Amino acid sequence: MHEAMTIGDLAARSGVAPSALRYYERLGLIRASRTGGNQRRYERAELRRVAFIRISQQVGVSLEEIKAALDELPESRTPTRADWTRLSHVWRSRLDEKIDALTRLRDDLTGCIGCGCLSLQRCNLYNPGDVLAAEGPGARLMQPR
């Protein structure tokens, strides 16, 4: 059995600042036990949870959604590959939508920058006469309809 890690050990192994680890713990994303001197100790399985949190954040998943997903994992044992696979499938369509949106942004931004007008209000290609202003604020053409 592996010895539990200190917050410094977990920070060094995960690349996540101790302050962020304490925040994750406060939100219930990771768990720590306490020593008699009230020091945090983390099981090695928490490394996987921290990695999952960081990767999920990088693709735009909120901490609330991450917590909901992690709450589906078993508490009585270390999550298996099947557990992680099941969890990742929940977000597959969301990630596909993000990939599509990023692809559109890349392709449309190249064309927009190439035209040289640099004005979304006067752009004859994407928003002639600023007609999209009537739909409200934000990147109207980039949002899924």
RAFEN-V303033 format. One record per pair of residues at least 12 apart in sequence whose C-alpha atoms are under 10 Angstrom apart, sorted by the first residue. I is the first residue (numbers start at 1). J is the second residue. Records with the same first field share a line. If there is no record, write none. Layout:
I: J  J
This chain:
2: 43  44
3: 41  42  43  44
4: 32  33  40  41  42  43  44  45
5: 32  40  41  42  43  44  46  47
6: 18  32  34  39  40  41  42  43
7: 19  21  22  32  39  40  41  42
8: 21  40  41
9: 41  42
10: 41  42  43  44  46  47  50
11: 47  50
13: 44  47
14: 46  47  48  49  50  51  54
15: 50  51  54
16: 50  51  54
21: 50
22: 40
24: 50  53  63  67
27: 63  64  67
28: 67  68  70  71
29: 46  49  50  53  63  64  66  67  68  69  70  71
30: 42  43  45  46  47  48  49  50  53  67  70
31: 43  45  46  49  75
32: 46
43: 78
44: 78
45: 77  78  79
46: 78
48: 78  79  84
49: 66  70  73  79  84
52: 66  70  84  88
53: 66  67  70
54: 66
56: 88  91  95
59: 94  95  98  99
60: 94  95  98
61: 91  94  95
65: 91
69: 84  86  87  88  90  91
70: 84  87
72: 84  86  87
73: 86  87
97: 144
100: 142  144
101: 142  143  144
102: 142
104: 141  142  143
105: 141  142
108: 126  141  142
111: 125  126
112: 125  126
120: 132
121: 133
126: 141
127: 140  141
